[in-house]
C-alpha cells in the first residue's frame, strides 16, 4: 500500500504525493514541463532529483528567457 504525504505549493494549496516522490514528480503532477520552471524551497532552488519531505513548502517559478 502506497503512503502519501502532503506538500504545500505556493498559490496552489496542498497536494498529496506518494512517499519517496522527487521534485520532478511534483512538477509533472502540476502539469508543468521540467525545463520551464524552477522549484524553490525556503528561497533556494531545488534539484529536480531532490526527494520531497512531508510538509515541505514549494514555490514553482516559470523560467522566462528571450533576447
C-alpha positions in Angstrom: 0.0 0.0 0.0 1.4 3.4 -1.0 1.7 6.0 1.7 1.1 9.6 0.7 2.3 12.9 2.1 1.2 16.5 1.8 3.2 19.2 0.2 2.3 22.9 0.1 2.6 24.7 -3.2 2.5 28.5 -3.1 -0.6 29.9 -4.8 -1.9 26.4 -5.4 -2.6 24.9 -2.0 -1.8 21.5 -0.8 -1.2 18.4 -2.9 -0.6 14.8 -2.0 2.2 12.8 -3.4 3.5 9.3 -2.8 6.3 9.0 -0.2 9.6 9.0 -1.9 8.5 11.5 -4.6 11.0 13.8 -6.1 10.8 17.4 -7.2 10.3 16.2 -10.8 7.2 14.2 -9.7 5.6 17.3 -8.2 6.4 19.4 -11.3 4.8 16.8 -13.6 1.8 16.3 -11.3 1.1 20.0 -11.7 1.3 19.7 -15.5 4.5 21.8 -15.8 7.4 21.0 -18.1 10.6 20.3 -16.2 12.6 22.7 -18.4 10.2 25.6 -18.0 10.2 26.0 -14.2 12.5 26.4 -11.1 11.3 24.9 -7.8 12.2 26.8 -4.7 12.0 25.8 -1.0 12.9 28.4 1.6 14.0 30.7 -1.2 16.6 28.2 -2.5 16.4 26.3 -5.8 15.9 22.5 -5.5 17.5 20.0 -7.8 14.9 18.1 -9.9 16.0 14.8 -8.3 15.7 16.1 -4.7 13.4 13.9 -2.6 10.3 15.7 -1.2 9.7 15.6 2.6 6.3 15.7 4.4 5.1 19.3 4.9 7.6 21.0 2.5 6.6 24.3 1.1 7.5 24.8 -2.5 7.3 27.7 -4.9 7.2 27.0 -8.6 8.6 29.8 -10.7 8.3 29.9 -14.5 11.6 30.4 -16.3 11.4 33.2 -18.9 14.1 33.6 -21.5 14.5 35.7 -24.5 16.8 38.0 -26.3 
